Amino acid sequence: MEIKTDDPDKSGKTDRTSEENRKHTIQVWKGIGLTLILHTLFFLVAGIGGSFVIGVAQLIYIIPLMILTMKNTGLFQGVIIGAVVTFLVNAACFGIVLFQLSTW
């Protein structure tokens, strides 16, 4: 059984401090917020019809954003989380609409 300690002499590495974890969490939320802002701008440009294609169309602005945020791990993770959630919700809603139309 291995005992984890914060002393680098015993384990060879230290755990992240709670302050570092808090800063990382804030960066993740900023990445999710940035993704949400870009989605809002997309809807302003594309209109309501954009809701049918946002799952795929978001790649146009998410991929460059991911490249720009690669150095900041928390921000990068937030952007990915926001994009994946958007894609999954869009796919689920699209599936529901197709199912409803096919049984009509």
N, CA, C and O of each residue as an XYZ file, in Angstrom:
416
protein
N       0.839     -1.168      0.000
C       0.000      0.000      0.000
C       0.887      1.235      0.000
O       1.797      1.358      0.820
N       0.616      2.146     -0.925
C       1.410      3.370     -1.040
C       0.718      4.496     -0.280
O      -0.489      4.701     -0.413
N       1.490      5.216      0.511
C       0.958      6.341      1.271
C       1.305      7.619      0.524
O       2.469      7.874      0.212
N       0.280      8.422      0.240
C       0.506      9.686     -0.457
C       0.770     10.781      0.570
O       0.048     10.925      1.557
N       1.812     11.536      0.311
C       2.125     12.664      1.185
C       2.401     13.893      0.349
O       2.632     13.800     -0.857
N       2.377     15.040      0.991
C       2.705     16.282      0.301
C       4.199     16.574      0.367
O       4.669     17.556     -0.207
N       4.937     15.732      1.059
C       6.376     15.930      1.210
C       7.092     15.341     -0.004
O       7.021     14.133     -0.228
N       7.795     16.186     -0.805
C       8.441     15.665     -2.011
C       9.576     14.689     -1.703
O       9.971     13.926     -2.584
N      10.103     14.691     -0.501
C      11.192     13.783     -0.165
C      10.712     12.341     -0.026
O      11.475     11.417     -0.305
N       9.466     12.127      0.396
C       8.962     10.779      0.617
C       8.339     10.169     -0.634
O       8.527      8.982     -0.900
N       7.607     10.957     -1.398
C       6.908     10.382     -2.554
C       7.579     10.731     -3.879
O       7.317     10.077     -4.888
N       8.424     11.728     -3.896
C       9.093     12.110     -5.125
C       8.360     13.187     -5.911
O       8.933     13.782     -6.824
N       7.117     13.442     -5.574
C       6.380     14.506     -6.236
C       5.337     15.061     -5.280
O       4.911     14.386     -4.343
N       4.934     16.292     -5.529
C       3.933     16.919     -4.666
C       2.602     16.977     -5.392
O       2.545     17.034     -6.620
N       1.544     16.962     -4.616
C       0.210     17.111     -5.185
C      -0.058     18.586     -5.458
O       0.564     19.462     -4.857
N      -0.983     18.847     -6.364
C      -1.352     20.229     -6.639
C      -2.020     20.814     -5.408
O      -2.783     20.135     -4.721
N      -1.735     22.047     -5.143
C      -2.339     22.701     -3.989
C      -3.782     23.069     -4.306
O      -4.192     23.083     -5.467
N      -4.530     23.362     -3.279
C      -5.933     23.719     -3.486
C      -6.050     25.033     -4.258
O      -7.008     25.222     -5.008
N      -5.092     25.938     -4.087
C      -5.106     27.197     -4.827
C      -4.904     26.939     -6.325
O      -5.573     27.558     -7.153
N      -3.999     26.043     -6.674
C      -3.795     25.692     -8.081
C      -5.044     25.030     -8.654
O      -5.424     25.297     -9.794
N      -5.681     24.165     -7.864
C      -6.915     23.517     -8.318
C      -8.020     24.540     -8.541
O      -8.774     24.438     -9.508
N      -8.121     25.518     -7.662
C      -9.139     26.553     -7.788
C      -8.907     27.372     -9.047
O      -9.850     27.665     -9.783
N      -7.648     27.746     -9.301
C      -7.329     28.518    -10.506
C      -7.619     27.712    -11.769
O      -8.114     28.250    -12.759
N      -7.307     26.422    -11.723
C      -7.568     25.548    -12.872
C      -9.072     25.462    -13.135
O      -9.512     25.542    -14.281
N      -9.850     25.299    -12.074
C     -11.302     25.217    -12.205
C     -11.870     26.496    -12.798
O     -12.765     26.442    -13.641
N     -11.367     27.632    -12.372
C     -11.810     28.919    -12.918
C     -11.496     28.992    -14.412
O     -12.317     29.468    -15.196
N     -10.318     28.525    -14.807
C      -9.941     28.537    -16.217
C     -10.855     27.623    -17.039
O     -11.218     27.960    -18.166
N     -11.223     26.477    -16.480
C     -12.133     25.563    -17.189
C     -13.476     26.252    -17.414
O     -14.033     26.187    -18.510
N     -13.997     26.910    -16.379
C     -15.277     27.610    -16.518
C     -15.176     28.769    -17.510
O     -16.133     29.061    -18.228
N     -14.022     29.425    -17.546
C     -13.826     30.491    -18.543
C     -13.859     29.914    -19.956
O     -14.409     30.538    -20.864
N     -13.282     28.743    -20.151
C     -13.312     28.090    -21.460
C     -14.721     27.717    -21.874
O     -15.098     27.887    -23.033
N     -15.508     27.205    -20.922
C     -16.906     26.878    -21.214
C     -17.669     28.156    -21.555
O     -18.467     28.173    -22.492
N     -17.426     29.221    -20.799
C     -18.082     30.501    -21.065
C     -17.698     31.072    -22.419
O     -18.545     31.615    -23.127
N     -16.438     30.956    -22.781
C     -15.973     31.432    -24.082
C     -16.671     30.676    -25.215
O     -17.059     31.268    -26.222
N     -16.820     29.388    -25.041
C     -17.530     28.584    -26.027
C     -18.987     29.027    -26.125
O     -19.535     29.126    -27.222
N     -19.606     29.291    -24.994
C     -20.998     29.745    -24.979
C     -21.147     31.097    -25.682
O     -22.112     31.312    -26.416
N     -20.205     31.995    -25.460
C     -20.232     33.299    -26.135
C     -20.118     33.129    -27.649
O     -20.833     33.783    -28.408
N     -19.220     32.251    -28.080
C     -19.072     32.017    -29.522
C     -20.316     31.377    -30.121
O     -20.682     31.677    -31.258
N     -20.969     30.496    -29.366
C     -22.217     29.904    -29.853
C     -23.295     30.978    -29.991
O     -24.067     30.964    -30.950
N     -23.349     31.904    -29.044
C     -24.318     32.999    -29.111
C     -24.072     33.851    -30.353
O     -25.013     34.219    -31.056
N     -22.807     34.161    -30.619
C     -22.480     34.920    -31.829
C     -22.862     34.147    -33.091
O     -23.330     34.733    -34.067
N     -22.660     32.836    -33.064
C     -23.047     31.997    -34.204
C     -24.546     32.099    -34.460
O     -24.977     32.228    -35.606
N     -25.349     32.039    -33.377
C     -26.799     32.128    -33.544
C     -27.232     33.502    -34.023
O     -28.219     33.615    -34.751
N     -26.514     34.550    -33.631
C     -26.844     35.886    -34.116
C     -26.607     35.999    -35.618
O     -27.346     36.686    -36.323
N     -25.575     35.322    -36.098
C     -25.250     35.364    -37.523
C     -26.120     34.385    -38.316
O     -26.650     34.745    -39.367
N     -26.271     33.162    -37.829
C     -26.958     32.114    -38.588
C     -28.469     32.132    -38.398
O     -29.198     31.567    -39.213
N     -28.941     32.762    -37.352
C     -30.377     32.761    -37.081
C     -30.815     31.462    -36.438
O     -29.990     30.638    -36.045
N     -32.118     31.290    -36.334
C     -32.660     30.108    -35.668
C     -32.342     28.821    -36.426
O     -32.279     27.748    -35.825
N     -32.143     28.918    -37.728
C     -31.785     27.739    -38.522
C     -30.428     27.173    -38.143
O     -30.123     26.021    -38.453
N     -29.619     27.974    -37.478
C     -28.306     27.506    -37.056
C     -28.371     26.419    -36.006
O     -27.403     25.684    -35.814
N     -29.505     26.305    -35.321
C     -29.618     25.283    -34.283
C     -29.604     23.872    -34.872
O     -29.309     22.910    -34.163
N     -29.917     23.741    -36.153
C     -29.906     22.420    -36.781
C     -28.492     21.970    -37.155
O     -28.244     20.773    -37.305
N     -27.573     22.911    -37.303
C     -26.239     22.547    -37.781
C     -25.116     22.935    -36.826
O     -23.944     22.768    -37.166
N     -25.438     23.447    -35.645
C     -24.383     23.944    -34.770
C     -23.430     22.835    -34.328
O     -22.251     23.105    -34.100
N     -23.906     21.603    -34.202
C     -23.043     20.508    -33.778
C     -21.828     20.335    -34.676
O     -20.736     20.027    -34.199
N     -22.017     20.532    -35.972
C     -20.921     20.399    -36.931
C     -20.314     21.759    -37.264
O     -19.098     21.876    -37.422
N     -21.159     22.789    -37.371
C     -20.677     24.117    -37.754
C     -19.752     24.725    -36.702
O     -18.927     25.579    -37.026
N     -19.880     24.292    -35.449
C     -19.015     24.846    -34.414
C     -17.542     24.529    -34.667
O     -16.666     25.199    -34.121
N     -17.263     23.525    -35.479
C     -15.869     23.192    -35.788
C     -15.144     24.361    -36.461
O     -13.926     24.495    -36.344
N     -15.900     25.199    -37.162
C     -15.300     26.338    -37.861
C     -14.608     27.280    -36.889
O     -13.551     27.826    -37.207
N     -15.179     27.479    -35.721
C     -14.563     28.397    -34.760
C     -13.984     27.710    -33.529
O     -13.189     28.318    -32.813
N     -14.356     26.471    -33.264
C     -13.810     25.773    -32.093
C     -12.392     25.273    -32.353
O     -11.545     25.359    -31.463
N     -12.111     24.757    -33.540
C     -10.764     24.245    -33.822
C      -9.709     25.349    -33.720
O      -8.682     25.137    -33.076
N      -9.926     26.531    -34.336
C      -8.936     27.600    -34.136
C      -8.824     28.032    -32.673
O      -7.736     28.358    -32.198
N      -9.958     28.032    -31.961
C      -9.930     28.391    -30.546
C      -9.138     27.362    -29.740
O      -8.412     27.726    -28.815
N      -9.273     26.096    -30.083
C      -8.499     25.061    -29.398
C      -7.001     25.242    -29.649
O      -6.191     25.059    -28.740
N      -6.639     25.597    -30.862
C      -5.228     25.820    -31.184
C      -4.687     27.002    -30.387
O      -3.556     26.963    -29.900
N      -5.497     28.057    -30.254
C      -5.063     29.242    -29.506
C      -4.950     28.994    -28.003
O      -4.141     29.634    -27.330
N      -5.749     28.075    -27.474
C      -5.763     27.857    -26.024
C      -4.957     26.636    -25.576
O      -5.037     26.252    -24.410
N      -4.194     26.028    -26.457
C      -3.445     24.824    -26.084
C      -2.456     25.050    -24.942
O      -2.196     24.132    -24.163
N      -1.916     26.229    -24.833
C      -0.925     26.507    -23.783
C      -1.567     26.576    -22.399
O      -0.908     26.297    -21.397
N      -2.846     26.945    -22.335
C      -3.556     27.057    -21.066
C      -4.453     25.828    -20.920
O      -5.528     25.765    -21.517
N      -4.013     24.862    -20.132
C      -4.699     23.582    -20.022
C      -6.145     23.729    -19.569
O      -7.032     23.094    -20.139
N      -6.398     24.545    -18.565
C      -7.754     24.707    -18.056
C      -8.687     25.307    -19.088
O      -9.806     24.826    -19.270
N      -8.242     26.345    -19.761
C      -9.044     26.995    -20.797
C      -9.314     26.021    -21.945
O     -10.428     25.952    -22.465
N      -8.294     25.280    -22.328
C      -8.405     24.282    -23.393
C      -9.446     23.220    -23.028
O     -10.289     22.858    -23.848
N      -9.376     22.729    -21.796
C     -10.334     21.718    -21.350
C     -11.759     22.268    -21.344
O     -12.701     21.567    -21.713
N     -11.913     23.522    -20.925
C     -13.230     24.141    -20.911
C     -13.818     24.274    -22.299
O     -15.011     24.041    -22.497
N     -12.984     24.648    -23.266
C     -13.452     24.772    -24.646
C     -13.901     23.408    -25.166
O     -14.936     23.304    -25.824
N     -13.138     22.377    -24.879
C     -13.497     21.028    -25.321
C     -14.793     20.568    -24.657
O     -15.665     20.005    -25.319
N     -14.920     20.803    -23.361
C     -16.143     20.409    -22.649
C     -17.353     21.114    -23.256
O     -18.376     20.482    -23.518
N     -17.237     22.421    -23.480
C     -18.346     23.175    -24.065
C     -18.730     22.670    -25.441
O     -19.914     22.554    -25.757
N     -17.729     22.368    -26.264
C     -17.998     21.886    -27.622
C     -18.638     20.498    -27.614
O     -19.556     20.235    -28.390
N     -18.163     19.619    -26.750
C     -18.706     18.264    -26.686
C     -20.139     18.285    -26.168
O     -21.000     17.587    -26.703
N     -20.399     19.070    -25.140
C     -21.763     19.167    -24.621
C     -22.695     19.720    -25.694
O     -23.806     19.220    -25.867
N     -22.253     20.741    -26.408
C     -23.066     21.306    -27.484
C     -23.373     20.261    -28.546
O     -24.517     20.134    -28.984
N     -22.364     19.516    -28.960
C     -22.565     18.493    -29.987
C     -23.543     17.421    -29.509
O     -24.432     17.015    -30.258
N     -23.384     16.960    -28.267
C     -24.243     15.891    -27.760
C     -25.692     16.352    -27.602
O     -26.616     15.613    -27.939
N     -25.895     17.561    -27.094
C     -27.259     18.077    -26.952
C     -27.884     18.271    -28.326
O     -29.052     17.939    -28.530
N     -27.114     18.808    -29.269
C     -27.626     19.000    -30.624
C     -27.987     17.671    -31.263
O     -29.034     17.557    -31.899
N     -27.130     16.657    -31.104
C     -27.395     15.342    -31.684
C     -28.642     14.708    -31.060
O     -29.451     14.106    -31.766
N     -28.797     14.842    -29.752
C     -29.971     14.280    -29.082
C     -31.250     14.966    -29.550
O     -32.241     14.298    -29.848
N     -31.232     16.272    -29.616
C     -32.417     17.014    -30.061
C     -32.742     16.713    -31.523
O     -33.910     16.580    -31.889
N     -31.722     16.609    -32.343
C     -31.930     16.287    -33.759
C     -32.540     14.894    -33.894
O     -33.426     14.674    -34.720
N     -32.060     13.956    -33.079
C     -32.610     12.600    -33.095
C     -34.070     12.575    -32.676
O     -34.871     11.842    -33.256
N     -34.421     13.368    -31.677
C     -35.817     13.443    -31.231
C     -36.696     14.007    -32.339
O     -37.783     13.490    -32.599
N     -36.225     15.072    -32.995
C     -36.992     15.676    -34.085
C     -37.170     14.677    -35.226
O     -38.273     14.542    -35.755
N     -36.120     13.987    -35.607
C     -36.243     12.992    -36.691
C     -37.210     11.876    -36.317
O     -38.002     11.426    -37.145
N     -37.142     11.436    -35.073
C     -38.043     10.372    -34.629
C     -39.487     10.855    -34.675
O     -40.368     10.120    -35.122
N     -39.741     12.066    -34.224
C     -41.100     12.603    -34.241
C     -41.620     12.763    -35.666
O     -42.791     12.494    -35.937
N     -40.753     13.200    -36.576
C     -41.175     13.382    -37.954
C     -41.405     12.041    -38.660
O     -42.252     11.945    -39.549
N     -40.661     11.019    -38.270
C     -40.807      9.723    -38.927
C     -42.090      8.996    -38.485
O     -42.598      8.144    -39.214
N     -42.606      9.324    -37.312
C     -43.817      8.682    -36.832
C     -45.046      9.509    -37.125
O     -46.150      9.118    -36.747
N     -44.895     10.601    -37.763
C     -45.999     11.509    -38.030
C     -46.811     11.103    -39.172
O     -47.781     11.781    -39.512
